[in-house]
Amino acid sequence: MLAPSFSLVTPLASFDVNAVLEQSQPQVDALQGEALRRMLKLCAKGHPFYRREWAHKGIDIKSIRSTNDIVALPLTLKSKLMREPEAFRLNVPDLPLEERALAEVIYTTGSTSTPTPIYNTTHDIQGYMFQARRVAAIVDLNETDVIANLFPLTAAPMGAFQRSSQNAIAIGASIVATLPGAPFGEFGMQRSLDEAVRLIELHKATIVWGVTSFVRRILLRAVKLESDFSHIRMCAVSGEASSTALRQELRQLMQKLGAAGTIVFDRYGSTELGGLAQCREEGDWHNPAPELQFLEIVDPDTGRRLPAGERGALALTHLNRRGTVLIRFVVGDTVSLALGPCPNCGRAGERVVGPVVRSKDLVKIKGMLVNPAVLLDVLDKIDNILEYQVIIQKSESEDEFSMDEMLVRVATNDADHKLIRTQVIGATAAAIGVRPRVVFVRANEIFDPNKQAKAVRLIDRRLAV
């Protein structure tokens, strides 16, 4: 059995919710350094990828004593995690049971049609709830709240759906899952938009929690149905970028509905990172648990750490995980960091400063990060398609805040359009979890060799909004 020094300095059962965030930056740095040394020791003992990587590069992991020293370690690109996710799973047989027991698998974007699994032990789920309790303290969520989970249950369970429940459990709040989204499988569990609105009203939800544009759809529908949303006090939104204008519209819709409050909690995070919290609307995002994760801004080409305030790639280092463990993992967003006490609330630790710019290699659609290469690959393999083109746009061209839509334009000589449509929808949904709208056009509307050098397979019209 490993020595007890591998546990948190302060047991979770007795933690002061703000103790670490009230410390000075040097104290936080020291705490992170201690946690990092423990984490690296575990990785050196039982992390297949990093053991191989560090040995190949001749890195003496014992020389890494602080978060400043990790600049000597190589960056971990998302493509590496996608390529061999099992190699990022910690395997130390003599850890306590709760640190070894697989409790949950959630998924993030993969490099094939199969999404990438992220493994969580019982220890990791408790760590996430620990972080969620910190988030709740920052944004004023409490045990009297009723959270309406508006995230869909997807074929490969995503973190947003699973973790909404964990956020509620962590603070003792109630939660109702509305199960929206396109149906899949044989059980027909998904509900309509109107059913989701009805459940929010029935359970007197105080928090609506979901992808930004879908939360907007819910509020718009509630206005039209004249639903009683007077109990709503906050919209917690995430999964896609939201503009100041969109958040203002959400507040206006809540006012129309006579809501008890008009707070918009714009949550930032990822499957690997968890959630970060704003202490005020339109503010920076606090790392709520610096003893669990360390954030830095790096040059993605060289791995060089950039100074506070300079924009670059956000990199994450896990400091206390036992399932999938990531060191200097490039999240895929361009942001900057602020250090030291927050000028608004005084809390210590890193703060992510926007605007958030997503990686060019991945595209977010309906709150899910998808790999376009995977989609194009499956469409290439469908028989009887002469030409095709994927367009990502807003479902209502006149409404910049409307839901994302994927349109697939198809040219074919096959008279059975119904069969081709079914194949395209099925292949796309299986590959990336998004159901497209399919329209049939002439081949020269997609690619005319007399006018174009090559076919443009993917167009994101949202970039022009």
C-alpha positions, -999 to 999 in steps of 0.1 A, spaced: 0 0 0 13 35 -8 21 59 20 -7 82 31 12 112 16 -6 106 -16 -39 118 -2 -50 155 -1 -33 176 26 -68 183 40 -94 155 38 -124 164 17 -148 156 45 -134 185 66 -124 211 40 -131 248 44 -147 257 11 -126 288 6 -95 280 26 -71 276 -4 -86 305 -23 -80 328 6 -43 320 8 -16 341 -8 -2 332 -42 31 319 -28 11 296 -5 -10 284 -34 22 278 -54 36 257 -26 5 236 -23 4 230 -61 41 221 -60 35 195 -33 5 180 -51 25 180 -84 53 159 -69 28 133 -57 11 132 -90 43 128 -110 55 101 -86 23 81 -93 27 87 -131 63 74 -129 50 43 -112 20 35 -134 12 58 -163 19 40 -195 21 70 -218 42 93 -196 66 65 -184 73 58 -221 75 95 -231 98 106 -202 121 76 -207 124 83 -244 133 119 -238 157 111 -209 137 131 -183 145 126 -146 110 132 -132 125 136 -97 140 169 -108 106 184 -112 99 200 -78 75 228 -86 50 240 -112 78 262 -126 98 231 -134 72 215 -155 83 236 -185 109 209 -189 82 184 -197 67 181 -232 32 193 -240 5 166 -244 -15 173 -276 -51 162 -278 -43 140 -308 -21 119 -285 -49 113 -261 -73 105 -290 -48 80 -305 -43 59 -274 -67 68 -245 -59 36 -226 -23 47 -223 -34 77 -203 -51 56 -176 -32 54 -144 -25 18 -133 -11 15 -97 -24 -17 -82 -15 -9 -46 -36 23 -44 -66 22 -20 -98 8 -36 -115 41 -41 -85 53 -61 -85 22 -83 -122 15 -88 -136 26 -121 -168 45 -114 -176 63 -146 -165 67 -182 -174 99 -201 -164 108 -236 -147 136 -255 -140 140 -292 -120 112 -308 -99 110 -339 -121 82 -352 -158 78 -352 -155 64 -317 -153 93 -291 -123 93 -267 -130 78 -232 -121 97 -201 -118 73 -171 -129 84 -136 -124 65 -104 -144 70 -73 -116 93 -61 -120 114 -93 -157 117 -90 -153 129 -54 -126 153 -67 -150 167 -93 -177 172 -66 -151 189 -44 -145 213 -73 -182 216 -79 -188 227 -43 -161 254 -48 -179 265 -80 -211 267 -61 -196 289 -34 -183 313 -61 -215 316 -81 -240 312 -52 -256 279 -59 -270 262 -28 -289 233 -14 -323 249 -18 -319 251 -56 -337 229 -82 -315 225 -113 -331 217 -146 -305 197 -166 -311 207 -203 -281 187 -217 -290 158 -239 -282 122 -231 -260 113 -261 -250 79 -275 -216 82 -260 -223 99 -226 -207 134 -225 -195 151 -193 -220 179 -194 -250 156 -189 -234 133 -163 -218 162 -143 -250 182 -139 -261 156 -115 -228 156 -97 -230 193 -93 -264 190 -76 -253 161 -54 -222 180 -43 -242 208 -28 -273 189 -18 -295 205 -44 -324 188 -64 -321 181 -101 -345 172 -129 -332 159 -162 -354 171 -191 -338 147 -217 -340 169 -248 -324 161 -281 -328 139 -311 -339 103 -303 -316 74 -308 -317 37 -298 -348 17 -292 -362 31 -259 -374 65 -270 -364 83 -238 -359 118 -253 -385 145 -247 -398 174 -268 -390 211 -263 -425 216 -248 -421 187 -224 -388 202 -212 -406 235 -206 -434 217 -188 -409 199 -164 -391 231 -156 -425 247 -146 -437 215 -128 -407 212 -106 -403 250 -100 -367 249 -111 -345 278 -99 -315 271 -122 -317 262 -159 -284 245 -170 -275 237 -205 -259 247 -239 -263 284 -243 -284 284 -275 -307 257 -262 -313 276 -230 -324 305 -252 -348 282 -271 -363 271 -238 -369 306 -226 -383 317 -260 -407 287 -259 -417 294 -224 -426 330 -233 -447 318 -262 -465 292 -240 -469 318 -212 -453 293 -188 -447 301 -151 -410 306 -148 -412 330 -119 -391 306 -98 -360 308 -122 -332 329 -107 -302 319 -129 -293 305 -163 -261 285 -161 -248 282 -197 -218 264 -212 -208 243 -242 -204 270 -267 -192 306 -269 -218 332 -258 -216 369 -267 -225 398 -244 -255 405 -266 -268 369 -263 -264 369 -225 -282 402 -224 -311 386 -244 -313 358 -219 -317 383 -191 -344 401 -210 -363 369 -216 -361 361 -179 -375 395 -172 -404 388 -196 -411 356 -178 -412 374 -144 -382 353 -132 -370 357 -96 -335 367 -109 -317 374 -141 -282 361 -134 -264 344 -163 -236 322 -151 -214 317 -181 -195 285 -173 -161 277 -189 -146 242 -189 -140 210 -207 -143 172 -201 -107 171 -190 -108 203 -170 -142 204 -153 -159 237 -147 -144 271 -140 -165 299 -124 -170 336 -127 -174 355 -94 -193 382 -113 -211 382 -146 -189 390 -176 -158 384 -154 -128 361 -156 -131 323 -148 -116 312 -116 -97 279 -113 -118 269 -82 -96 241 -71 -59 249 -76 -49 219 -55 -65 196 -81 -52 212 -113 -26 237 -125 -32 260 -155 -6 277 -177 -5 295 -210 20 281 -235 33 285 -270 18 253 -286 47 249 -310 76 252 -285 60 244 -251 74 277 -238 53 291 -209 40 326 -217 38 353 -190 6 363 -173 -16 384 -195 -2 371 -228 -25 351 -250 -17 316 -260 -28 280 -257 -43 269 -223 -25 238 -209 -38 217 -180 -19 196 -155 -38 173 -132 -25 174 -97 -48 148 -80 -64 123 -103 -63 85 -106 -81 76 -138 -72 94 -170 -43 117 -160 -30 145 -182 2 165 -178 7 198 -197 -24 189 -218 -32 214 -245 -69 220 -240 -75 236 -274 -84 271 -265 -65 304 -269 -69 326 -238 -47 344 -212 -43 340 -175 -44 364 -146 -27 356 -113 -29 369 -78 -60 381 -58 -91 387 -79 -98 424 -79 -135 416 -75 -137 389 -48 -101 386 -36 -98 349 -42 -63 335 -51 -54 311 -79 -53 313 -117 -81 330 -136 -88 323 -173 -93 356 -192 -113 356 -225 -122 359 -252 -120 322 -257 -109 311 -292 -113 274 -300 -87 253 -318 -90 254 -356 -88 216 -358 -120 210 -339 -154 225 -343 -181 230 -317 -217 221 -329 -246 222 -305 -222 223 -276 -202 192 -287 -167 194 -298 -164 174 -330 -136 164 -354 -146 174 -390 -121 149 -404 -141 121 -389 -173 133 -405 -158 139 -439 -142 104 -438 -176 86 -433 -193 107 -459 -166 98 -484 -175 61 -479 -212 64 -488 -219 48 -522 -237 67 -549 -228 102 -537 -212 122 -565 -204 153 -544 -212 165 -509 -206 196 -488 -211 202 -450 -223 236 -439 -225 246 -402 -248 275 -397 -274 290 -375 -308 273 -379 -324 307 -384 -303 329 -407 -319 361 -394 -312 351 -357 -275 351 -348 -284 335 -314 -304 306 -328 -293 269 -325 -265 255 -346 -275 235 -376 -255 211 -397 -266 210 -433 -253 184 -457 -257 191 -494 -256 160 -515 -254 154 -553 -263 119 -565 -275 100 -596 -294 76 -574 -332 82 -576 -337 68 -541 -332 101 -522 -349 86 -491 -322 59 -489 -293 83 -494 -308 107 -468 -311 79 -443 -275 68 -449 -261 103 -445 -281 110 -413 -272 77 -398 -235 79 -407 -232 114 -394 -250 108 -362 -229 77 -355 -196 95 -363 -200 127 -344 -233 125 -325 -250 153 -346 -281 147 -368 -278 168 -400 -304 182 -423 -299 168 -458 -307 186 -491 -301 174 -527 -285 197 -553 -267 194 -586 -231 184 -585 -219 216 -601 -235 236 -573 -210 220 -549 -180 217 -572 -175 231 -606 -139 223 -619 -142 251 -644 -145 276 -615 -128 260 -585 -94 244 -579 -109 219 -555 -141 212 -537 -148 229 -504 -161 202 -482 -167 221 -449 -180 256 -445 -187 272 -411 -210 301 -418 -211 310 -381 -176 325 -384 -191 354 -404 -217 362 -377 
